[in-house]
Amino acid sequence: MNAIEYLIPVALVVVFGVLCFGIYAMFRGGDFGRSWSNKAMRMRVVAQFVAILILVAAMWAKQHYG
């Protein structure tokens, strides 16, 4: 198994974890919610971007290297 096959599930788990943390922070409210919910959603967007880049790299590698 090559590195990309390991990175895809790791990236998806990271996105899911950040999403769950952001939802938790949003529903907890108070000072914690105000300071972390928006930051967590920004982290989710970055994690999704990285996950998409990994998926695109995997598709490119599969086309060029079989």
PATORFI-247381 format. One record per residue: residue number from 1; residue in three letters; x negated, y, z of N, C-alpha, C, O in turn. Coordinates in nm, 2 decimals, padded with zeros to 4 digits. Layout:
N
atom resi = NUM	resn = ALA	n_c1 = X	n_c2 = Y	n_c3 = Z	ca_c1 = X	ca_c2 = Y	ca_c3 = Z	c_c1 = X	c_c2 = Y	c_c3 = Z	o_c1 = X	o_c2 = Y	o_c3 = Z
...
END
This chain:
66
atom resi = 1	resn = MET	n_c1 = -00.08	n_c2 = -00.12	n_c3 = 00.00	ca_c1 = 00.00	ca_c2 = 00.00	ca_c3 = 00.00	c_c1 = -00.09	c_c2 = 00.12	c_c3 = 00.00	o_c1 = -00.18	o_c2 = 00.14	o_c3 = 00.08
atom resi = 2	resn = ASN	n_c1 = -00.06	n_c2 = 00.22	n_c3 = -00.09	ca_c1 = -00.15	ca_c2 = 00.34	ca_c3 = -00.09	c_c1 = -00.09	c_c2 = 00.45	c_c3 = 00.00	o_c1 = 00.01	o_c2 = 00.43	o_c3 = 00.06
atom resi = 3	resn = ALA	n_c1 = -00.16	n_c2 = 00.55	n_c3 = 00.01	ca_c1 = -00.13	ca_c2 = 00.66	ca_c3 = 00.11	c_c1 = 00.00	c_c2 = 00.72	c_c3 = 00.08	o_c1 = 00.07	o_c2 = 00.76	o_c3 = 00.18
atom resi = 4	resn = ILE	n_c1 = 00.04	n_c2 = 00.74	n_c3 = -00.04	ca_c1 = 00.17	ca_c2 = 00.81	ca_c3 = -00.07	c_c1 = 00.28	c_c2 = 00.73	c_c3 = -00.02	o_c1 = 00.39	o_c2 = 00.78	o_c3 = 00.03
atom resi = 5	resn = GLU	n_c1 = 00.27	n_c2 = 00.59	n_c3 = -00.03	ca_c1 = 00.38	ca_c2 = 00.51	ca_c3 = 00.02	c_c1 = 00.40	c_c2 = 00.52	c_c3 = 00.17	o_c1 = 00.51	o_c2 = 00.49	o_c3 = 00.23
atom resi = 6	resn = TYR	n_c1 = 00.29	n_c2 = 00.56	n_c3 = 00.24	ca_c1 = 00.31	ca_c2 = 00.58	ca_c3 = 00.39	c_c1 = 00.36	c_c2 = 00.72	c_c3 = 00.42	o_c1 = 00.43	o_c2 = 00.75	o_c3 = 00.51
atom resi = 7	resn = LEU	n_c1 = 00.32	n_c2 = 00.82	n_c3 = 00.33	ca_c1 = 00.35	ca_c2 = 00.96	ca_c3 = 00.36	c_c1 = 00.50	c_c2 = 00.99	c_c3 = 00.33	o_c1 = 00.56	o_c2 = 01.07	o_c3 = 00.40
atom resi = 8	resn = ILE	n_c1 = 00.56	n_c2 = 00.92	n_c3 = 00.24	ca_c1 = 00.71	ca_c2 = 00.94	ca_c3 = 00.21	c_c1 = 00.79	c_c2 = 00.92	c_c3 = 00.34	o_c1 = 00.87	o_c2 = 01.01	o_c3 = 00.38
atom resi = 9	resn = PRO	n_c1 = 00.79	n_c2 = 00.80	n_c3 = 00.40	ca_c1 = 00.87	ca_c2 = 00.79	ca_c3 = 00.52	c_c1 = 00.83	c_c2 = 00.88	c_c3 = 00.64	o_c1 = 00.92	o_c2 = 00.92	o_c3 = 00.71
atom resi = 10	resn = VAL	n_c1 = 00.70	n_c2 = 00.90	n_c3 = 00.65	ca_c1 = 00.66	ca_c2 = 01.00	ca_c3 = 00.75	c_c1 = 00.72	c_c2 = 01.13	c_c3 = 00.73	o_c1 = 00.77	o_c2 = 01.20	o_c3 = 00.83
atom resi = 11	resn = ALA	n_c1 = 00.71	n_c2 = 01.18	n_c3 = 00.61	ca_c1 = 00.77	ca_c2 = 01.32	ca_c3 = 00.58	c_c1 = 00.92	c_c2 = 01.32	c_c3 = 00.60	o_c1 = 00.97	o_c2 = 01.42	o_c3 = 00.66
atom resi = 12	resn = LEU	n_c1 = 00.99	n_c2 = 01.22	n_c3 = 00.57	ca_c1 = 01.13	ca_c2 = 01.21	ca_c3 = 00.59	c_c1 = 01.17	c_c2 = 01.21	c_c3 = 00.74	o_c1 = 01.26	o_c2 = 01.27	o_c3 = 00.78
atom resi = 13	resn = VAL	n_c1 = 01.09	n_c2 = 01.14	n_c3 = 00.82	ca_c1 = 01.11	ca_c2 = 01.13	ca_c3 = 00.96	c_c1 = 01.08	c_c2 = 01.27	c_c3 = 01.03	o_c1 = 01.15	o_c2 = 01.31	o_c3 = 01.12
atom resi = 14	resn = VAL	n_c1 = 00.98	n_c2 = 01.33	n_c3 = 00.98	ca_c1 = 00.95	ca_c2 = 01.47	ca_c3 = 01.03	c_c1 = 01.06	c_c2 = 01.57	c_c3 = 01.00	o_c1 = 01.10	o_c2 = 01.64	o_c3 = 01.09
atom resi = 15	resn = VAL	n_c1 = 01.11	n_c2 = 01.56	n_c3 = 00.88	ca_c1 = 01.22	ca_c2 = 01.65	ca_c3 = 00.84	c_c1 = 01.34	c_c2 = 01.62	c_c3 = 00.93	o_c1 = 01.40	o_c2 = 01.72	o_c3 = 00.98
atom resi = 16	resn = PHE	n_c1 = 01.37	n_c2 = 01.50	n_c3 = 00.95	ca_c1 = 01.49	ca_c2 = 01.46	ca_c3 = 01.04	c_c1 = 01.47	c_c2 = 01.50	c_c3 = 01.18	o_c1 = 01.56	o_c2 = 01.55	o_c3 = 01.25
atom resi = 17	resn = GLY	n_c1 = 01.35	n_c2 = 01.48	n_c3 = 01.23	ca_c1 = 01.32	ca_c2 = 01.52	ca_c3 = 01.37	c_c1 = 01.33	c_c2 = 01.67	c_c3 = 01.39	o_c1 = 01.38	o_c2 = 01.72	o_c3 = 01.49
atom resi = 18	resn = VAL	n_c1 = 01.27	n_c2 = 01.75	n_c3 = 01.30	ca_c1 = 01.28	ca_c2 = 01.90	ca_c3 = 01.31	c_c1 = 01.43	c_c2 = 01.94	c_c3 = 01.30	o_c1 = 01.47	o_c2 = 02.03	o_c3 = 01.37
atom resi = 19	resn = LEU	n_c1 = 01.51	n_c2 = 01.88	n_c3 = 01.21	ca_c1 = 01.65	ca_c2 = 01.91	ca_c3 = 01.20	c_c1 = 01.72	c_c2 = 01.88	c_c3 = 01.33	o_c1 = 01.80	o_c2 = 01.97	o_c3 = 01.37
atom resi = 20	resn = CYS	n_c1 = 01.70	n_c2 = 01.77	n_c3 = 01.39	ca_c1 = 01.76	ca_c2 = 01.74	ca_c3 = 01.52	c_c1 = 01.72	c_c2 = 01.83	c_c3 = 01.63	o_c1 = 01.81	o_c2 = 01.87	o_c3 = 01.70
atom resi = 21	resn = PHE	n_c1 = 01.60	n_c2 = 01.87	n_c3 = 01.63	ca_c1 = 01.55	ca_c2 = 01.97	ca_c3 = 01.73	c_c1 = 01.62	c_c2 = 02.10	c_c3 = 01.71	o_c1 = 01.66	o_c2 = 02.17	o_c3 = 01.81
atom resi = 22	resn = GLY	n_c1 = 01.63	n_c2 = 02.14	n_c3 = 01.58	ca_c1 = 01.70	ca_c2 = 02.27	ca_c3 = 01.56	c_c1 = 01.84	c_c2 = 02.27	c_c3 = 01.59	o_c1 = 01.89	o_c2 = 02.37	o_c3 = 01.65
atom resi = 23	resn = ILE	n_c1 = 01.91	n_c2 = 02.16	n_c3 = 01.57	ca_c1 = 02.05	ca_c2 = 02.15	ca_c3 = 01.61	c_c1 = 02.06	c_c2 = 02.15	c_c3 = 01.76	o_c1 = 02.15	o_c2 = 02.22	o_c3 = 01.81
atom resi = 24	resn = TYR	n_c1 = 01.98	n_c2 = 02.08	n_c3 = 01.82	ca_c1 = 01.98	ca_c2 = 02.08	ca_c3 = 01.97	c_c1 = 01.96	c_c2 = 02.22	c_c3 = 02.03	o_c1 = 02.03	o_c2 = 02.26	o_c3 = 02.12
atom resi = 25	resn = ALA	n_c1 = 01.86	n_c2 = 02.29	n_c3 = 01.97	ca_c1 = 01.83	ca_c2 = 02.43	ca_c3 = 02.02	c_c1 = 01.94	c_c2 = 02.52	c_c3 = 02.00	o_c1 = 01.97	o_c2 = 02.60	o_c3 = 02.08
atom resi = 26	resn = MET	n_c1 = 02.01	n_c2 = 02.50	n_c3 = 01.88	ca_c1 = 02.12	ca_c2 = 02.59	ca_c3 = 01.85	c_c1 = 02.24	c_c2 = 02.57	c_c3 = 01.95	o_c1 = 02.30	o_c2 = 02.66	o_c3 = 01.99
atom resi = 27	resn = PHE	n_c1 = 02.27	n_c2 = 02.44	n_c3 = 01.98	ca_c1 = 02.38	ca_c2 = 02.41	ca_c3 = 02.06	c_c1 = 02.35	c_c2 = 02.43	c_c3 = 02.21	o_c1 = 02.44	o_c2 = 02.45	o_c3 = 02.29
atom resi = 28	resn = ARG	n_c1 = 02.23	n_c2 = 02.43	n_c3 = 02.25	ca_c1 = 02.19	ca_c2 = 02.45	ca_c3 = 02.39	c_c1 = 02.21	c_c2 = 02.60	c_c3 = 02.43	o_c1 = 02.26	o_c2 = 02.63	o_c3 = 02.54
atom resi = 29	resn = GLY	n_c1 = 02.18	n_c2 = 02.69	n_c3 = 02.34	ca_c1 = 02.21	ca_c2 = 02.83	ca_c3 = 02.36	c_c1 = 02.12	c_c2 = 02.89	c_c3 = 02.46	o_c1 = 02.01	o_c2 = 02.84	o_c3 = 02.49
atom resi = 30	resn = GLY	n_c1 = 02.16	n_c2 = 03.01	n_c3 = 02.51	ca_c1 = 02.08	ca_c2 = 03.08	ca_c3 = 02.61	c_c1 = 01.95	c_c2 = 03.13	c_c3 = 02.55	o_c1 = 01.93	o_c2 = 03.14	o_c3 = 02.42
atom resi = 31	resn = ASP	n_c1 = 01.85	n_c2 = 03.16	n_c3 = 02.63	ca_c1 = 01.72	ca_c2 = 03.21	ca_c3 = 02.59	c_c1 = 01.65	c_c2 = 03.10	c_c3 = 02.50	o_c1 = 01.58	o_c2 = 03.14	o_c3 = 02.40
atom resi = 32	resn = PHE	n_c1 = 01.66	n_c2 = 02.98	n_c3 = 02.54	ca_c1 = 01.60	ca_c2 = 02.87	ca_c3 = 02.46	c_c1 = 01.65	c_c2 = 02.87	c_c3 = 02.32	o_c1 = 01.58	o_c2 = 02.86	o_c3 = 02.22
atom resi = 33	resn = GLY	n_c1 = 01.78	n_c2 = 02.87	n_c3 = 02.31	ca_c1 = 01.84	ca_c2 = 02.87	ca_c3 = 02.17	c_c1 = 01.81	c_c2 = 02.99	c_c3 = 02.09	o_c1 = 01.78	o_c2 = 02.98	o_c3 = 01.97
atom resi = 34	resn = ARG	n_c1 = 01.81	n_c2 = 03.11	n_c3 = 02.15	ca_c1 = 01.77	ca_c2 = 03.23	ca_c3 = 02.08	c_c1 = 01.63	c_c2 = 03.22	c_c3 = 02.03	o_c1 = 01.60	o_c2 = 03.27	o_c3 = 01.92
atom resi = 35	resn = SER	n_c1 = 01.54	n_c2 = 03.17	n_c3 = 02.11	ca_c1 = 01.40	ca_c2 = 03.17	ca_c3 = 02.07	c_c1 = 01.36	c_c2 = 03.05	c_c3 = 01.98	o_c1 = 01.26	o_c2 = 03.07	o_c3 = 01.90
atom resi = 36	resn = TRP	n_c1 = 01.43	n_c2 = 02.94	n_c3 = 01.98	ca_c1 = 01.38	ca_c2 = 02.82	ca_c3 = 01.91	c_c1 = 01.47	c_c2 = 02.78	c_c3 = 01.79	o_c1 = 01.42	o_c2 = 02.72	o_c3 = 01.70
atom resi = 37	resn = SER	n_c1 = 01.60	n_c2 = 02.81	n_c3 = 01.79	ca_c1 = 01.68	ca_c2 = 02.76	ca_c3 = 01.68	c_c1 = 01.64	c_c2 = 02.81	c_c3 = 01.55	o_c1 = 01.63	o_c2 = 02.74	o_c3 = 01.45
atom resi = 38	resn = ASN	n_c1 = 01.61	n_c2 = 02.94	n_c3 = 01.53	ca_c1 = 01.57	ca_c2 = 03.00	ca_c3 = 01.41	c_c1 = 01.43	c_c2 = 02.95	c_c3 = 01.37	o_c1 = 01.41	o_c2 = 02.92	o_c3 = 01.25
atom resi = 39	resn = LYS	n_c1 = 01.34	n_c2 = 02.94	n_c3 = 01.46	ca_c1 = 01.21	ca_c2 = 02.89	ca_c3 = 01.43	c_c1 = 01.21	c_c2 = 02.75	c_c3 = 01.38	o_c1 = 01.14	o_c2 = 02.71	o_c3 = 01.29
atom resi = 40	resn = ALA	n_c1 = 01.30	n_c2 = 02.67	n_c3 = 01.45	ca_c1 = 01.31	ca_c2 = 02.52	ca_c3 = 01.41	c_c1 = 01.37	c_c2 = 02.51	c_c3 = 01.27	o_c1 = 01.32	o_c2 = 02.42	o_c3 = 01.19
atom resi = 41	resn = MET	n_c1 = 01.46	n_c2 = 02.59	n_c3 = 01.23	ca_c1 = 01.52	ca_c2 = 02.59	ca_c3 = 01.10	c_c1 = 01.41	c_c2 = 02.63	c_c3 = 00.99	o_c1 = 01.41	o_c2 = 02.58	o_c3 = 00.88
atom resi = 42	resn = ARG	n_c1 = 01.33	n_c2 = 02.73	n_c3 = 01.03	ca_c1 = 01.22	ca_c2 = 02.76	ca_c3 = 00.94	c_c1 = 01.12	c_c2 = 02.65	c_c3 = 00.92	o_c1 = 01.07	o_c2 = 02.62	o_c3 = 00.81
atom resi = 43	resn = MET	n_c1 = 01.09	n_c2 = 02.58	n_c3 = 01.03	ca_c1 = 01.00	ca_c2 = 02.47	ca_c3 = 01.03	c_c1 = 01.06	c_c2 = 02.36	c_c3 = 00.94	o_c1 = 00.99	o_c2 = 02.29	o_c3 = 00.87
atom resi = 44	resn = ARG	n_c1 = 01.19	n_c2 = 02.34	n_c3 = 00.95	ca_c1 = 01.26	ca_c2 = 02.24	ca_c3 = 00.87	c_c1 = 01.25	c_c2 = 02.27	c_c3 = 00.72	o_c1 = 01.22	o_c2 = 02.18	o_c3 = 00.64
atom resi = 45	resn = VAL	n_c1 = 01.26	n_c2 = 02.40	n_c3 = 00.68	ca_c1 = 01.24	ca_c2 = 02.43	ca_c3 = 00.54	c_c1 = 01.10	c_c2 = 02.40	c_c3 = 00.49	o_c1 = 01.08	o_c2 = 02.35	o_c3 = 00.38
atom resi = 46	resn = VAL	n_c1 = 01.00	n_c2 = 02.43	n_c3 = 00.57	ca_c1 = 00.86	ca_c2 = 02.40	ca_c3 = 00.54	c_c1 = 00.85	c_c2 = 02.25	c_c3 = 00.53	o_c1 = 00.78	o_c2 = 02.20	o_c3 = 00.43
atom resi = 47	resn = ALA	n_c1 = 00.90	n_c2 = 02.17	n_c3 = 00.62	ca_c1 = 00.89	ca_c2 = 02.03	ca_c3 = 00.62	c_c1 = 00.96	c_c2 = 01.97	c_c3 = 00.50	o_c1 = 00.91	o_c2 = 01.87	o_c3 = 00.43
atom resi = 48	resn = GLN	n_c1 = 01.07	n_c2 = 02.02	n_c3 = 00.46	ca_c1 = 01.14	ca_c2 = 01.98	ca_c3 = 00.34	c_c1 = 01.06	c_c2 = 02.01	c_c3 = 00.21	o_c1 = 01.05	o_c2 = 01.92	o_c3 = 00.12
atom resi = 49	resn = PHE	n_c1 = 01.00	n_c2 = 02.12	n_c3 = 00.21	ca_c1 = 00.91	ca_c2 = 02.16	ca_c3 = 00.09	c_c1 = 00.80	c_c2 = 02.06	c_c3 = 00.08	o_c1 = 00.77	o_c2 = 02.01	o_c3 = -00.03
atom resi = 50	resn = VAL	n_c1 = 00.73	n_c2 = 02.03	n_c3 = 00.19	ca_c1 = 00.62	ca_c2 = 01.93	ca_c3 = 00.19	c_c1 = 00.67	c_c2 = 01.79	c_c3 = 00.15	o_c1 = 00.60	o_c2 = 01.73	o_c3 = 00.07
atom resi = 51	resn = ALA	n_c1 = 00.79	n_c2 = 01.75	n_c3 = 00.20	ca_c1 = 00.84	ca_c2 = 01.62	ca_c3 = 00.16	c_c1 = 00.87	c_c2 = 01.62	c_c3 = 00.01	o_c1 = 00.85	o_c2 = 01.51	o_c3 = -00.05
atom resi = 52	resn = ILE	n_c1 = 00.92	n_c2 = 01.72	n_c3 = -00.05	ca_c1 = 00.95	ca_c2 = 01.73	ca_c3 = -00.19	c_c1 = 00.82	c_c2 = 01.72	c_c3 = -00.27	o_c1 = 00.81	o_c2 = 01.65	o_c3 = -00.37
atom resi = 53	resn = LEU	n_c1 = 00.72	n_c2 = 01.79	n_c3 = -00.22	ca_c1 = 00.59	ca_c2 = 01.78	ca_c3 = -00.29	c_c1 = 00.53	c_c2 = 01.64	c_c3 = -00.29	o_c1 = 00.48	o_c2 = 01.60	o_c3 = -00.39
atom resi = 54	resn = ILE	n_c1 = 00.55	n_c2 = 01.57	n_c3 = -00.18	ca_c1 = 00.50	ca_c2 = 01.43	ca_c3 = -00.17	c_c1 = 00.58	c_c2 = 01.35	c_c3 = -00.26	o_c1 = 00.52	o_c2 = 01.26	o_c3 = -00.33
atom resi = 55	resn = LEU	n_c1 = 00.71	n_c2 = 01.36	n_c3 = -00.27	ca_c1 = 00.79	ca_c2 = 01.28	ca_c3 = -00.36	c_c1 = 00.76	c_c2 = 01.31	c_c3 = -00.51	o_c1 = 00.75	o_c2 = 01.22	o_c3 = -00.59
atom resi = 56	resn = VAL	n_c1 = 00.73	n_c2 = 01.44	n_c3 = -00.54	ca_c1 = 00.69	ca_c2 = 01.47	ca_c3 = -00.68	c_c1 = 00.56	c_c2 = 01.41	c_c3 = -00.71	o_c1 = 00.54	o_c2 = 01.36	o_c3 = -00.82
atom resi = 57	resn = ALA	n_c1 = 00.47	n_c2 = 01.42	n_c3 = -00.62	ca_c1 = 00.33	ca_c2 = 01.36	ca_c3 = -00.64	c_c1 = 00.34	c_c2 = 01.21	c_c3 = -00.66	o_c1 = 00.27	o_c2 = 01.15	o_c3 = -00.74
atom resi = 58	resn = ALA	n_c1 = 00.43	n_c2 = 01.14	n_c3 = -00.58	ca_c1 = 00.45	ca_c2 = 01.00	ca_c3 = -00.60	c_c1 = 00.51	c_c2 = 00.96	c_c3 = -00.73	o_c1 = 00.47	o_c2 = 00.87	o_c3 = -00.80
atom resi = 59	resn = MET	n_c1 = 00.61	n_c2 = 01.04	n_c3 = -00.78	ca_c1 = 00.66	ca_c2 = 01.01	ca_c3 = -00.91	c_c1 = 00.56	c_c2 = 01.04	c_c3 = -01.02	o_c1 = 00.55	o_c2 = 00.96	o_c3 = -01.12
atom resi = 60	resn = TRP	n_c1 = 00.48	n_c2 = 01.14	n_c3 = -01.01	ca_c1 = 00.38	ca_c2 = 01.17	ca_c3 = -01.11	c_c1 = 00.27	c_c2 = 01.06	c_c3 = -01.11	o_c1 = 00.23	o_c2 = 01.02	o_c3 = -01.22
atom resi = 61	resn = ALA	n_c1 = 00.23	n_c2 = 01.02	n_c3 = -00.99	ca_c1 = 00.13	ca_c2 = 00.91	ca_c3 = -00.99	c_c1 = 00.19	c_c2 = 00.78	c_c3 = -01.04	o_c1 = 00.11	o_c2 = 00.71	o_c3 = -01.11
atom resi = 62	resn = LYS	n_c1 = 00.31	n_c2 = 00.75	n_c3 = -01.02	ca_c1 = 00.37	ca_c2 = 00.63	ca_c3 = -01.08	c_c1 = 00.38	c_c2 = 00.63	c_c3 = -01.23	o_c1 = 00.35	o_c2 = 00.53	o_c3 = -01.29
atom resi = 63	resn = GLN	n_c1 = 00.41	n_c2 = 00.75	n_c3 = -01.28	ca_c1 = 00.41	ca_c2 = 00.76	ca_c3 = -01.43	c_c1 = 00.28	c_c2 = 00.75	c_c3 = -01.49	o_c1 = 00.26	o_c2 = 00.69	o_c3 = -01.60
atom resi = 64	resn = HIS	n_c1 = 00.18	n_c2 = 00.81	n_c3 = -01.43	ca_c1 = 00.04	ca_c2 = 00.81	ca_c3 = -01.49	c_c1 = -00.04	c_c2 = 00.69	c_c3 = -01.46	o_c1 = -00.13	o_c2 = 00.65	o_c3 = -01.53
atom resi = 65	resn = TYR	n_c1 = -00.02	n_c2 = 00.62	n_c3 = -01.34	ca_c1 = -00.10	ca_c2 = 00.51	ca_c3 = -01.30	c_c1 = -00.03	c_c2 = 00.38	c_c3 = -01.29	o_c1 = -00.08	o_c2 = 00.28	o_c3 = -01.25
atom resi = 66	resn = GLY	n_c1 = 00.10	n_c2 = 00.39	n_c3 = -01.31	ca_c1 = 00.18	ca_c2 = 00.26	ca_c3 = -01.31	c_c1 = 00.21	c_c2 = 00.22	c_c3 = -01.18	o_c1 = 00.28	o_c2 = 00.12	o_c3 = -01.16
END
